[in-house]
């Protein structure tokens, strides 16, 4: 197993084949559709109108964009909401031009992403490879940051869990469901560190009055990890991978 955190990170499957993320992301699309009204409400009530009247370019980023098409739906939802906010102001505000940064890991299939861009889109598009756990943009640069079904991924594998003599050794499994308390605490500590790094970076990159909107899968604190549907799915996948590895 690779020992560095960065080496453990992998992007979604590229291309548009049978097993690509493009063809297997309907579940994530439903979450984007479900959050549409929340995004519109947040922009309507909380986006500082001053940043719309003081800038001719509205810059937004979708972090963890993968290869589409979900990222295009997310971006369009945000732009629609900003345009509506401009139109309903008592004092007319000229619509800004929109510049969208599609950002993901360096190994992401950006070719597939840009080949599938909507031909009739109301924005300029740019790609930015890199980890969102560190700085990606200049200070006070972005007006809106969005991320959907990406922030729950860790920056890498917790080092304590690589030591077979450690109480946090997870016996080669890929998930914390049904794991010991030590394993769960290890994952929690890594996620806490990752999220802190993410938010620290975005705090520097957002303009005053800007917004962030995230879609993150979660669970009720009363629901054990072992009873979460997604955990059960990953547990099944993990057991299949172990069986495959044992046959090699």
N, C-alpha and C positions, 0 to 999 in steps of 0.2 A: 504494500500500500504506500502511495506517495506521502511523503512526510510534510510537505509545505501546504499551507492553506490555499494558496493561489492555484497550485497544481491540481487541487481536488475539485475545482469549479469547472463545470461543463455547461455549454449552451444547449438550448432546445435543438431537436433534429431539424436541419435545414431542408432546402428543396421544397418540392410540392408533391412528393411521392406518397405512397400508401401510408408510410409510418412517419411522415413529417408532422411537425407541429401545426403547419398550415391545415392539414387534414384531420387533426386530432385535438382541437382546442375549442370545441363547442361548449364544453362545461365552463371554461373561462369566459367565453362570450356571454353566457347567461348572466354571470356576475356583473359584467360591464353594462349590460342592458338594465339590470336591476338597480344599478347605482346611478343611472342617467339623471333621474329627478333630483337625487341628492347633490350631484355635481352642479346642476342648474340652480338649485336653491342656494348652495354655498357661494357660487359666483354672484348671484343676484344680491345676496345679503351682505357678503363679507369682502368681496374684491374691491379694493380702494379705487374709487372712481378717478382719483387724481392721477393714477398711473396710466389710465386710459387716455386722459386728456393731455398728458405731458409727453407722451411718446408716440411716434408714428409707426413703431414696430412692436407688436406684442410677441414676446419670445416665450415659447413653452417647450418643455422636454418631457418625453415619455421614457422613463428609465426601466430597463428590462423589457424592451419592446419586442424582442424576438424577431420573427420573420413575417408577421402579419397573418391574417387580416385584422386581428383584434385591435392592434394598436391604431389602425386607421379609424375604427369606430370610436375609440376613446378620444382621439384627437378631434374628430369631427364634433363629438358631443361638447367638448370644451369650447371650441370655436363658436358653435351655435349659441352657447350660453353667453359668451362674451359679446357677440354681435347683438343679441337681444338686450343685454344690459345697456349697451350704447344707444340703442334705438328708443328705449323707454325713459331716458333721462329727460327732465324738464328742459334743460339746456342741451341742444343737439350736440352730439359728439361725433366727430368724423371717425368712421371705422378705421382702425389701424390695419396695416398689413400684418400678416401672421408668418412667423418663422418658427418651424417645428424642428426640434432636434430629436431624432430617433437614436437612442443610446442603448447599447448592450455590450456584452463581453467582446473581446477582440476576435474570438473564434466564431461569433455569431455569423449567420449566413446573410450578410448585408446585400449580397447580389440578389438573392431571392426577395429580400425586403423591397429593394428599390425597383426591381422588375415588376412587382405587384402593386406599386403605388397607384392610387386612383388617378386616372388620366385627367379628370375634371375636378381638381382640388383647389380650395380657396386659400392655399398656403404654400410657402416655399419650404422645401424639405432638405434636411441635412442629416448626415449620419455621424455619430460620435462614439467610437469604440472605447471601452474602458470600464473599470469597476465602479459601481455607484457607492461603494464603501469608502471612497476617497473623493477629493475634489475633481470635478469634471469641467467646470465653467469658471469664468472670471467672477470677481466679487460684484454683488448687486447687479446681476446680469439678467436673470430669469424672472418672468412675471408669474408663471404657473409651472409647477412640477407635478407630474402624474406618474404613478406606478401601479400596475395591476398584476396580481399573482406573481410577484417577483421578490418582494421583501421578506418572505418567509424562508427563502433560500439562504443558507449560511455562506459566509465568505470561504469556508473550507471546513475540513474535518478537525474537531478539537484534538489537540496534540495529546492530551491526557488519555484519550481513548485508544491510542496506538500502542500503549504499553500493556502487554498481556498480564503483567503482574499488578496492574493498577485496579483498584475497586471499580473504576469507571470503564474497564475493559468490557466491550459489548459483544464479545464472542463472535465478531465478524459480521454482526447484523447491521443493517443500514438504517434502522429506525429506533426511536426511543419507546415505542409502544411495547408494553409488557416488560420493559427494562427495569433495572434497579434504580433506586433513588439517586445513586451516585451518577449514573448515566444521564438521567433526566437533568440533574443539576449542571452537568457538564454542557449539555446542549443549551440550557437556559443561560449560562454564563457567556457562551459564545454568541448567542443571539443578542443578548443585552449589549455586548461590546460592539457587535456589528451595527445594531440599530443606533447606538450612540454615535458611532463614526459617520453613519449615513446622515443623521439629523444635523450633526455639527457641520458637515460639508454643505448641506442644503441651506442652512442658516446663513452661511456666508455668500451663497450664490443667488439667493432670492433678493429682489428689490424690496424696499419697505412697502408694505401693503400688498405684497404678493401672496399667493396661496399655494398650498399643496393638497393633493387628493390621492389617497392610497386605497387600494382594494387588497386586503390581506385575509386569507382564510384563518379562522380561529375556532375556538370551542368555548363553551361555558365552563367556568372554573369548577362547576359541580360535576362535570362530565369527565370520567377517567380517560386518560389517553387511549387506553385499550378499547374504548367504546366509540371512538371517533371513526367515522366511515373512511375518511382519507387515510388514516393511520392503518386501518385494516387492509386497505388496498396495497399500501406500500409494504406492509408486513408480508403479504402474499407475494408481491414482486420480489422482495428480498429473499424469501425462501426459495423461489425459483432460481434466482441468480446463484445462490449457494449450491443448489443441486447441480446447476450447469458447471460451476467452477470445480466441483468435486469429480465430475466426469472427465475433465480435461486431463 
